[in-house]
Amino acid sequence: MKNLNRISTIIFCRLLENMGNGDSLSIENSPHLTLILERVQSDVYLSQVSEGIRATTYSLRQAYTDLDGKEVVETEMYFAVSGFGQQRQGKRTDILVVPFSYQSALKKETSMYLSQRRRPTIAPPKQAEHAKIAEEWFEEIFADGFLDALI
């Protein structure tokens, strides 16, 4: 299972920090499409169930609203996040940000199936490809000024 590199993890965590306790965060940054982060599900497993590495899943997407008022998604990825905002014995835990699904206008693919009752099923080559796509996307998010738009 491949998690995001350090820079992409920092960018993702910055988005999570700005979302706070809410269930979603929307960032408008003209002329770019709106960036939306949404909490999807808690307590899914990233490891053997007995070991208990649990995560929360999030959707990150860029979308616009059409003339009928419906959201049109251009790009969307799903991430499993473990360790964000957690501490063990007074020390911050390692943060894992693992991409597991990618959707664009041209394709939709899932590389990891998560459950609240069993360990995940992973397609390692596809999941590594999703990590690479996500890291490139986070570079664009940073370069396009979305973090500056949070201020």
C-alpha positions as CSV (number, residue, x, y, z in Angstrom):
1,M,0.0,0.0,0.0
2,K,1.5,3.3,-1.1
3,N,0.8,6.5,0.8
4,L,1.4,10.0,-0.5
5,N,4.8,11.6,-0.4
6,R,5.6,14.1,2.4
7,I,4.8,17.3,0.4
8,S,1.4,15.9,-0.8
9,T,0.6,14.7,2.7
10,I,1.3,18.2,4.1
11,I,-1.0,19.8,1.5
12,F,-3.8,17.3,2.2
13,C,-3.4,17.8,6.0
14,R,-3.6,21.6,5.5
15,L,-7.0,21.0,3.7
16,L,-8.1,18.8,6.6
17,E,-7.1,21.4,9.2
18,N,-9.2,24.0,7.4
19,M,-12.2,21.6,7.2
20,G,-12.0,21.3,11.0
21,N,-14.9,19.4,12.5
22,G,-17.1,20.0,9.5
23,D,-18.0,17.4,6.9
24,S,-16.8,19.4,3.9
25,L,-14.6,22.2,2.7
26,S,-15.2,24.1,-0.5
27,I,-12.5,26.4,-1.9
28,E,-13.3,28.8,-4.7
29,N,-10.2,30.1,-6.6
30,S,-11.1,31.7,-9.9
31,P,-10.4,31.0,-12.7
32,H,-10.0,27.4,-11.5
33,L,-12.8,24.9,-10.8
34,T,-14.0,24.7,-7.2
35,L,-12.0,22.3,-5.0
36,I,-14.2,20.3,-2.6
37,L,-13.0,18.0,0.3
38,E,-15.6,15.9,1.9
39,R,-15.5,13.3,4.8
40,V,-17.1,10.1,3.5
41,Q,-16.8,7.3,6.1
42,S,-15.0,6.6,9.4
43,D,-13.5,3.5,10.9
44,V,-12.5,1.6,7.8
45,Y,-9.5,-0.8,8.2
46,L,-6.1,-0.3,6.5
47,S,-4.6,-3.4,7.9
48,Q,-5.6,-6.7,9.5
49,V,-8.7,-6.2,11.6
50,S,-7.1,-7.4,14.7
51,E,-4.2,-4.9,14.4
52,G,-6.7,-2.1,14.1
53,I,-5.2,0.5,11.8
54,R,-8.3,2.5,11.2
55,A,-8.9,5.3,8.8
56,T,-11.4,7.8,7.6
57,T,-12.2,8.2,3.9
58,Y,-12.4,11.5,2.1
59,S,-13.4,12.6,-1.4
60,L,-11.4,15.4,-3.0
61,R,-12.8,16.7,-6.2
62,Q,-12.8,19.6,-8.6
63,A,-16.2,20.5,-9.9
64,Y,-18.4,23.3,-11.3
65,T,-22.1,24.0,-11.2
66,D,-24.0,23.7,-14.6
67,L,-26.9,25.9,-15.7
68,D,-29.4,23.5,-14.1
69,G,-27.6,23.9,-10.7
70,K,-26.2,20.4,-10.7
71,E,-22.6,19.7,-9.7
72,V,-20.4,18.4,-12.5
73,V,-17.2,16.7,-11.3
74,E,-14.2,16.9,-13.6
75,T,-11.7,15.0,-11.3
76,E,-12.3,13.1,-8.1
77,M,-10.1,11.0,-5.9
78,Y,-10.8,9.1,-2.7
79,F,-8.3,8.9,0.1
80,A,-8.0,6.8,3.3
81,V,-6.4,8.8,6.1
82,S,-5.1,7.4,9.4
83,G,-3.4,9.2,12.2
84,F,-4.5,12.8,11.5
85,G,-4.9,14.8,14.7
86,Q,-4.1,11.7,16.8
87,Q,-1.6,11.2,19.6
88,R,-0.3,8.2,21.4
89,Q,1.5,8.5,24.7
90,G,1.8,12.3,24.1
91,K,3.5,12.0,20.7
92,R,1.9,12.7,17.3
93,T,1.2,9.5,15.3
94,D,2.4,9.0,11.8
95,I,-0.1,10.2,9.2
96,L,-1.0,7.9,6.3
97,V,-2.8,9.4,3.3
98,V,-3.6,6.6,0.9
99,P,-5.3,7.2,-2.4
100,F,-7.6,4.4,-3.5
101,S,-9.9,5.6,-6.2
102,Y,-9.7,7.9,-9.2
103,Q,-12.3,9.3,-11.5
104,S,-12.1,11.7,-14.4
105,A,-14.3,12.4,-17.4
106,L,-12.5,9.6,-19.2
107,K,-12.2,6.8,-16.6
108,K,-13.2,5.6,-13.2
109,E,-11.0,3.1,-11.3
110,T,-10.6,1.7,-7.8
111,S,-7.4,0.2,-6.5
112,M,-8.3,-0.7,-2.9
113,Y,-11.6,-1.9,-1.4
114,L,-12.1,-0.9,2.2
115,S,-14.3,-2.3,4.9
116,Q,-15.4,-1.7,8.5
117,R,-15.2,-5.5,9.1
118,R,-12.2,-6.8,7.3
119,R,-8.8,-5.9,5.9
120,P,-8.6,-4.1,2.6
121,T,-8.3,-5.8,-0.8
122,I,-5.5,-4.0,-2.8
123,A,-4.4,-4.0,-6.4
124,P,-0.8,-2.7,-5.7
125,P,0.2,-1.6,-9.2
126,K,-3.0,0.4,-9.7
127,Q,-2.8,1.8,-6.2
128,A,0.8,3.0,-6.8
129,E,-0.4,4.6,-10.0
130,H,-3.2,6.4,-8.0
131,A,-0.6,7.7,-5.6
132,K,1.4,9.2,-8.5
133,I,-1.7,10.8,-10.0
134,A,-2.6,12.3,-6.6
135,E,0.9,13.7,-6.0
136,E,0.9,15.4,-9.4
137,W,-2.6,16.8,-8.6
138,F,-1.4,18.1,-5.2
139,E,1.4,19.9,-7.0
140,E,-1.2,21.6,-9.3
141,I,-3.4,22.4,-6.3
142,F,-0.4,24.2,-4.6
143,A,0.7,25.9,-7.9
144,D,-2.8,27.1,-8.6
145,G,-3.0,28.9,-5.3
146,F,-5.7,26.9,-3.5
147,L,-3.9,27.0,-0.2
148,D,-3.5,30.8,-0.5
149,A,-7.2,31.0,-1.1
150,L,-7.8,29.5,2.3
151,I,-6.5,32.7,4.0
